[in-house]
């Protein structure tokens, strides 16, 4: 079965990125398709939307979205993409994403491309769309059975979890180095804590940047991208597997915002303009302030970001802002709070504008252990997020949970 991903786009041929999009889809066994519409369909769709963009390709996007909503064209998922330079396209892209979600149950991802787009940048997104379509029943699982392990090979840290009959019985993490060596270290530590041996484990699930290498090394039953695995781990840890929620994962290199319905993702966005909106910026901030990253959050909770504002999107210029604020005699507490608020604000502007935020908001990943960042996210969004116990282990938990479906 070939998964059909309907592409709604503007400027992909002009920018020379269409081949990269199709190549990314092919690499995960999917096919890019384009809903058929007539000139009359375009006119009717524009009247229906009450907007008429100047670009004929944007008009075509609207008509194709209407065709999907009216079930006139069969597709399994939707990829909405436009050039990041065009403000009108950004508006249309967001409205179409909302329209498709309101009128279909198709998983959808939006993306703002540049002329330097490569297929590898889209691989995780395309893989996630395919996973949602082909493994919906697996993603809807609410319980883990048997004895399984999950390994999350992330950009900053590597985590392992051992689960038995829907309970975590062993866990460990370390900084990411050599992929296999780091994973072996945390897996052995987690097994020791759980009192089990490798031969006892019935299934292993791997995720993260090193998932393919680890999947082959450990003969894993599940090798899956982090968007779907992380969302599964998040809703399980937060006990929100029924109903709707938004998962926010501010990572070391990129961020993920995922909406779920009954445990299954239906819209997600990842990435960002710069590392200034990620955990890496907080690491650089702590290093410049000569404090441990674990202390940054404690300082931030006591400070007021309004006393030391940082407005840069770039991690380099952000550190310049930080140096300036410290030079002006601002307190460590206020500077730490400003750094956390800057990340939260940029995540809101870059990621959360690409989805319709559903409540509750579940904040996960290693940065969710930073109390200052959690406080800042709550201030920006107007409500405190849920931070479940073991929130940094979402990928490993999701891997252990989902791999039990192969027993």
C-alpha positions in Angstrom: 0.0 0.0 0.0 1.4 3.4 -1.1 0.5 6.3 1.2 -0.9 9.2 -0.8 0.2 12.6 0.6 -1.8 15.4 -1.0 0.5 18.4 -1.5 -1.0 21.9 -1.3 1.8 24.3 -2.2 2.9 27.5 -3.8 6.3 28.2 -5.3 7.9 24.8 -5.0 8.7 24.5 -8.7 9.9 28.1 -8.9 12.2 27.6 -5.9 13.5 24.3 -7.2 12.5 22.3 -4.1 9.8 20.1 -5.6 12.2 17.2 -6.4 13.4 17.3 -2.7 9.8 17.1 -1.5 9.0 14.1 -3.7 12.3 12.4 -2.9 11.5 12.7 0.9 8.1 11.1 0.4 9.5 8.3 -1.7 12.1 7.5 0.9 9.4 6.6 3.4 7.2 4.7 0.9 4.8 7.5 0.2 3.7 9.3 -3.0 3.0 13.0 -3.5 -0.4 13.6 -5.2 -2.2 16.7 -6.3 -6.1 16.9 -6.0 -7.7 17.4 -9.4 -9.7 20.7 -9.7 -11.3 22.6 -12.5 -11.4 26.3 -13.1 -15.0 26.4 -11.8 -13.8 24.6 -8.7 -11.2 27.3 -8.1 -13.8 30.1 -8.4 -16.2 28.3 -6.1 -13.5 27.7 -3.5 -12.4 31.3 -3.5 -16.0 32.5 -3.0 -16.4 29.9 -0.2 -13.3 31.1 1.6 -14.1 34.8 1.1 -10.5 35.5 0.1 -8.7 35.9 -3.2 -4.9 35.9 -3.0 -3.1 37.4 -5.9 -1.0 34.3 -6.7 -2.8 31.8 -8.9 -0.9 29.0 -7.1 -2.4 30.1 -3.8 -5.8 30.1 -5.4 -5.2 26.6 -6.6 -4.1 25.6 -3.0 -7.5 26.7 -1.7 -9.4 24.8 -4.4 -7.4 21.6 -3.7 -8.1 22.0 0.0 -11.9 22.3 -0.7 -11.7 19.1 -2.9 -10.2 17.2 0.0 -12.7 18.5 2.5 -15.6 17.6 0.2 -14.2 14.1 -0.3 -13.9 14.6 -4.1 -10.3 13.4 -4.0 -8.9 10.5 -2.0 -5.7 11.1 0.0 -4.2 9.7 3.3 -2.5 12.8 4.6 -1.8 16.4 3.7 1.4 18.4 3.3 0.9 22.2 3.1 3.9 24.2 2.2 4.8 27.7 1.0 7.9 29.9 0.7 8.9 31.5 4.0 9.4 34.8 2.2 5.7 35.4 1.4 3.4 36.8 4.0 0.3 36.2 2.0 1.3 32.6 1.5 1.8 32.2 5.3 -1.7 33.4 5.9 -3.2 31.1 3.3 -1.1 28.1 4.6 -2.4 28.6 8.2 -6.0 29.0 7.1 -5.9 25.9 4.9 -4.4 23.8 7.7 -7.2 24.9 10.0 -9.8 24.3 7.3 -8.6 20.7 6.6 -8.5 19.9 10.3 -12.0 21.2 10.8 -13.4 19.3 7.9 -11.4 16.0 7.7 -9.6 13.5 9.9 -6.5 13.6 7.7 -3.2 14.2 9.5 -1.7 17.4 8.2 1.7 19.1 8.5 2.7 22.6 7.4 6.1 23.7 6.4 7.7 27.0 5.3 10.6 26.2 2.9 13.6 28.0 1.6 15.4 27.6 -1.7 18.0 25.4 0.1 15.6 22.8 1.2 16.9 19.2 1.1 14.9 16.0 1.3 16.7 15.1 4.6 15.0 18.1 6.3 11.6 16.7 5.5 12.3 13.0 6.3 11.0 13.0 9.9 7.8 14.9 8.8 7.0 12.6 6.0 7.9 9.5 8.1 5.5 10.8 10.8 2.6 11.3 8.3 3.1 7.7 7.0 3.3 6.4 10.6 0.1 8.1 11.6 -1.7 6.6 8.6 -0.3 3.0 8.7 0.0 2.6 12.5 -3.0 4.4 13.9 -4.2 1.4 15.9 -0.7 1.0 17.4 -0.6 4.7 18.3 -4.0 4.4 20.0 -2.7 1.7 22.4 -3.2 2.9 26.0 -1.2 0.2 27.8 2.2 -1.5 27.6 2.3 -5.3 28.0 5.1 -7.7 28.6 8.7 -6.7 29.2 10.0 -4.1 26.8 12.7 -1.4 26.4 12.7 2.0 24.7 15.8 3.9 23.7 15.8 7.5 22.6 19.0 8.7 20.9 18.6 12.5 21.0 20.8 15.3 20.0 21.8 16.2 23.5 21.0 13.2 25.6 20.4 9.5 25.2 17.7 7.8 27.4 16.6 4.2 28.1 13.5 2.9 29.9 12.4 -0.6 30.9 8.7 -1.2 31.2 6.8 -4.2 32.5 3.0 -4.4 32.3 2.4 -0.7 31.9 4.9 0.4 34.6 8.4 1.9 34.4 10.8 -0.3 36.3 14.1 1.0 35.1 15.4 4.2 33.5 18.7 6.1 32.8 20.0 8.9 30.7 23.4 10.3 29.7 24.8 12.9 27.4 24.9 11.8 23.8 28.2 10.8 22.4 28.9 7.7 20.3 25.4 6.5 19.4 25.9 2.8 20.2 28.1 3.4 23.2 25.7 5.9 24.8 22.7 3.7 24.2 24.4 0.6 25.6 25.4 2.5 28.7 21.9 3.7 29.5 20.3 0.5 28.6 22.6 -1.6 30.8 22.0 0.9 33.7 18.2 0.8 33.2 18.2 -3.1 33.1 20.3 -3.2 36.3 17.8 -1.0 38.0 15.0 -3.1 36.8 16.7 -6.4 37.7 16.5 -7.9 34.2 18.9 -9.0 31.5 18.9 -8.3 27.8 17.8 -11.8 27.0 14.7 -11.3 29.2 13.5 -8.2 27.1 10.8 -9.2 24.6 10.9 -6.1 22.4 12.9 -3.0 22.0 11.8 0.3 20.4 14.3 3.0 19.2 13.7 6.6 18.3 15.6 9.9 17.9 18.5 10.8 15.6 20.3 7.5 16.1 17.2 5.3 15.8 18.2 3.4 12.6 21.7 2.6 13.9 20.4 1.4 17.2 17.5 -0.4 15.6 19.9 -2.5 13.6 22.4 -3.0 16.5 19.7 -4.1 19.0 17.5 -5.9 16.5 14.6 -3.6 17.5 11.0 -4.5 16.9 10.1 -0.8 16.5 12.2 1.9 14.7 10.2 5.0 14.5 10.6 8.8 14.2 10.3 10.9 17.3 7.2 12.9 16.5 4.8 10.0 17.0 6.9 8.2 19.6 7.3 11.3 21.8 3.6 12.2 21.6 2.7 8.7 22.7 5.1 8.8 25.6 3.9 12.3 26.6 0.2 11.4 26.8 0.9 8.2 28.6 3.1 10.0 31.2 0.5 12.8 31.6 -2.4 10.3 31.7 -4.1 12.2 28.9 -4.6 9.4 26.3 -8.3 10.2 25.8 -9.5 13.6 24.5 -7.3 16.4 23.1 -4.0 17.9 24.1 -1.0 19.8 22.8 2.5 18.4 23.4 5.3 20.9 23.5 8.9 19.5 23.4 11.6 22.2 23.4 14.7 20.2 22.5 18.4 20.8 22.3 18.4 21.4 18.6 14.8 21.7 17.5 11.4 22.0 18.9 8.2 20.0 18.4 4.6 21.1 18.8 2.1 18.3 18.3 -1.7 18.2 18.7 -3.3 14.8 19.5 -6.8 13.4 19.6 -7.3 10.2 21.7 -3.5 9.7 21.7 -3.0 9.9 17.9 -1.2 13.0 16.5 -3.1 14.9 13.8 -1.0 18.0 13.3 2.5 18.8 14.2 5.4 21.3 13.5 9.0 21.1 14.2 12.2 23.1 13.8 12.7 26.8 14.2 14.4 29.8 12.7 17.4 29.5 15.0 18.8 27.7 18.0 17.9 30.9 20.0 14.5 29.2 20.4 15.9 25.9 21.7 17.5 24.4 24.8 20.9 25.0 23.3 20.5 28.8 23.9 19.8 28.1 27.6 22.9 25.9 27.7 24.9 28.8 26.2 23.3 31.2 28.7 24.3 29.1 31.7 27.8 28.7 30.3 28.2 32.5 29.9 26.9 33.1 33.4 29.3 30.4 34.7 26.5 28.5 36.4 25.2 24.9 36.0 22.4 24.5 33.6 20.4 23.0 36.5 20.7 26.3 38.4 19.5 28.4 35.5 15.9 27.6 36.1 16.2 28.2 39.9 17.6 31.7 39.2 14.9 32.4 36.6 12.0 31.5 38.9 13.2 34.3 41.2 13.7 36.9 38.5 11.6 39.2 36.4 12.2 39.1 32.6 10.9 42.6 32.2 14.0 44.0 33.9 16.4 42.5 31.3 14.6 41.9 28.0 16.2 39.9 25.2 14.7 40.3 21.8 17.0 38.4 19.4 16.0 35.4 17.4 19.6 34.4 16.9 21.6 32.5 19.6 24.7 34.5 18.8 23.0 37.9 19.1 21.0 36.6 22.0 24.2 36.0 24.0 25.2 39.6 23.0 22.0 40.8 24.6 22.8 38.8 27.7 26.3 40.2 27.9 24.9 43.7 27.6 22.3 43.1 30.3 25.0 41.7 32.7 27.3 44.7 31.8 24.5 47.0 32.8 24.4 45.5 36.2 21.2 43.4 35.8 20.9 40.6 38.4 21.5 37.0 37.5 17.9 36.2 38.4 16.5 38.8 36.0 18.9 37.8 33.2 18.0 34.1 33.6 14.3 34.9 33.6 14.8 36.9 30.4 16.6 34.1 28.7 13.8 31.6 29.5 11.1 34.1 28.5 12.9 34.7 25.2 12.9 31.0 24.3 9.2 30.6 25.3 8.2 33.7 23.3 10.0 32.5 20.2 8.6 29.0 20.5 5.1 30.6 20.6 5.8 32.8 17.6 7.6 30.1 15.5 5.9 26.8 16.3 2.6 27.4 18.1 1.4 29.7 15.3 1.5 26.7 13.0 -1.0 24.7 15.0 -4.3 25.3 16.8 -3.3 24.9 20.4 -5.5 22.4 22.3 -5.8 22.1 26.0 -4.2 20.9 28.2 -0.7 21.8 27.2 1.8 19.1 28.1 5.4 20.3 28.3 8.0 17.5 28.0 11.7 16.8 27.2 14.8 17.7 29.1 14.0 21.4 29.1 10.8 20.8 31.0 13.0 20.2 34.0 13.9 23.9 33.9 11.4 25.5 36.2 12.2 28.9 34.8 11.3 27.8 31.3 8.1 26.1 32.4 7.1 29.3 34.2 7.9 31.4 31.1 5.8 29.0 28.9 2.9 29.4 31.2 3.2 33.2 31.2 3.4 33.4 27.4 0.5 30.9 26.9 -1.7 32.2 29.7 -1.9 28.9 31.6 0.6 26.7 33.3 1.5 23.6 31.3 1.4 20.1 32.7 4.9 18.6 33.3 4.4 14.9 34.0 6.8 12.9 36.1 9.7 11.5 34.0 8.9 14.1 31.4 12.5 13.9 29.9 11.9 10.2 29.1 9.0 10.6 26.7 10.8 9.1 23.7 12.1 6.1 25.6 8.7 5.5 27.2 7.0 5.8 23.8 9.4 3.3 22.3 8.8 0.8 25.1 5.1 1.3 25.0 4.7 1.0 21.2 7.1 -1.9 20.8 4.9 -4.0 23.0 2.4 -3.9 20.1 4.7 -6.3 18.2 4.6 -9.0 20.9 
